[in-house]
Amino acid sequence: MEYTKLGNSGIEVSRLCLGCMSFGDPASNMHAWTLDPEKSEAIIRHALDLGINFFDTANCYSAGTSEEYLGRAIRRNIAREKVVLASKVYFNEGHLSRDAINREIDGTLRRLGTDYLDLYIIHRFDAQTPIEETMEALDGLVRAGKVRALGASAMYGYQFYNMQLCARDNGWTPFVSMQNHYNPFYREDERELIPICRQMNVALTPYSPLAAGRAARPDWTADTMRSRTDTTAQGKYDSTEQQDRLIAARIHALAQKHGVTMTQITFAWHFAKGIASPVIGATKAHYLDDAVGAFDVKLTDEEIAAIDECYLPHRIVGAI
């Protein structure tokens, strides 16, 4: 495993983050393919064995049961201070208002069974709440010791820039990470958001790095519960299937050339792009083994260009 610092925070994270949206009670009506507590713990334990110390969840994943399953597994397998726990706030009553942030952090901490969170991420930009109210409330959590560092997720570049300026101008805690939508099939944030993050030394921890598996297999779809029922992923990718299949074919060709998997080529592409820690969702332990193998794959500039040259502009997906 390789490790890196989370922006300016000094927090050291593994260069693969285990996304925990795959864990939770399917009866919550979020996803039909989420894993029960025992299966979730088995995946988390395997991640720990591989050296993964960075775990990402959210208050809205499976009605909070994702946080519960993650907290349970951590308590049973490793000391709290040896892991970096991240969760999110926004898809809740009040979005990013002061009252909502103060209410939701307490619920998250309770479900995780911890008295502090390493990274608290705003899940989206809240156009209804003044930026000053949100940033002051988040800073208050850091000052109270409930949160060590702050992160943001999918939004427009100008929105993120304005929030960072608000924190700077008022002496409040800035964001140290950005969890945006990014993969070889979706690169719209290369226009503004990613350059802003690089300018501010904000670590990039993208979600959907494998495009819901479409950058990890030669066939566009798979005969799995998730592939059949994940309407969110279908909405993100299937409308551009024809052009994105060209990119998948390039990834497949490079995998054959290097004698590795498409997953490993895709993660090697991320690392070549300067990504700090992509968030990988896994419902099977061997998916993590596959991802870790990417550290042994080095792509040339020409190989990166071969993947990139097929890309055409996409409609914005992620930022609200």
Beta strands, then each sheet from edge to edge (+ up, - down):
strand 1: 3-5
strand 2: 12-14
strand 3: 17-19
strand 4: 54-56
strand 5: 84-89
strand 6: 117-122
strand 7: 147-153
strand 8: 175-179
strand 9: 203-204
strand 10: 279-281
sheet 1: 1+ 2-
sheet 2: 9+ 8+ 7+ 6+ 5+ 4+ 3+ 10+
end
